[in-house]
Amino acid sequence: RRVHGRFHHAMHSAVLLLVCVALALTGVIATPEHDQPSAYGGAHGGADSHMVDANAFADLPARSNILIVAYYQKSPIIALNGLAEELAERGHHVMFATTSDDKHLVSAVGVEWLDAGPPPSTPEAFTLPELFTGEAAYAEAVYAELLPLVSQPERRPALVLFECLSFAGEAIARNLSVPSASLIPHRVE
């Protein structure tokens, strides 16, 4: 039976979040070399990496390039504006990458928006394998758009922060061999 609209989106999000939590808790997501605490707080790619606040980045060199990647859900993009703005106020060059459809959600002052391209068209997922296939296609498309932009010397990040469902962020950090942290931001009204 097909599920449509907001309910489908909410169920899709809940399933992905549960899968991410289960994989993180079982250690499947983290690899031994990325399970150690980083200099910027939390673990690089591990289950605790979302427990980070702006003070954890106080030891970053001045004017560091910081890349924030959030492209899947709108609420985390909105919630990450505060962290982006705080880091920019501390003198860092903050690049906030979203898909082109979500540019209007990046409202942090002093932050550069990076275009991660349009959201890829993926078929609706009705099974877990279809869900993973769609998410992989989404991550690949964003990764392909962003990697050339942030590989330029003037934009190369010293740190990558990514919303927990924005898997391309971790792939970019690994490709560039820079520290990263997975964040689980929530906007509560």
URJODA-V155829 format. One record per pair of residues at least 24 apart in sequence whose ideal C-beta (glycine too) atoms are under 7 Angstrom apart, sorted by the first residue. I is the first residue (numbers start at 0). J is the second residue. Records with the same first field share a line. If there is no record, write none. Layout:
BEGIN
I=J / J
END
This chain:
BEGIN
11=124 / 130
12=72
14=130
15=134 / 164
19=163 / 164
37=178
38=178
39=158 / 178 / 180
41=180
43=178 / 179
44=169 / 179 / 181
48=180 / 181
49=163 / 181 / 182 / 183
51=180 / 182
53=82 / 85 / 86
56=86 / 158
59=91 / 157 / 158
60=157
61=90
62=90 / 91 / 92
63=91 / 157 / 158
64=92 / 94 / 154 / 155 / 156 / 157
65=91 / 93 / 156 / 157 / 158 / 160
66=94 / 96 / 149 / 156 / 159
67=93 / 95 / 96 / 160
68=96 / 159 / 161 / 162 / 165 / 167 / 168 / 171
69=97 / 161 / 162 / 165
70=97 / 98 / 101 / 115 / 141 / 165
71=162 / 164 / 165
72=164
73=101 / 104
74=185 / 186
75=162 / 184
76=101 / 104 / 105
77=104 / 186
78=184 / 185 / 186
79=162 / 184
80=105 / 106 / 107
83=107 / 110
84=108 / 109 / 110
94=154
96=145
113=145 / 148
114=144
115=141 / 144 / 145
116=140 / 141 / 144
134=166
138=166 / 167 / 170
141=167
142=167 / 170 / 171
145=171
146=171 / 174
END
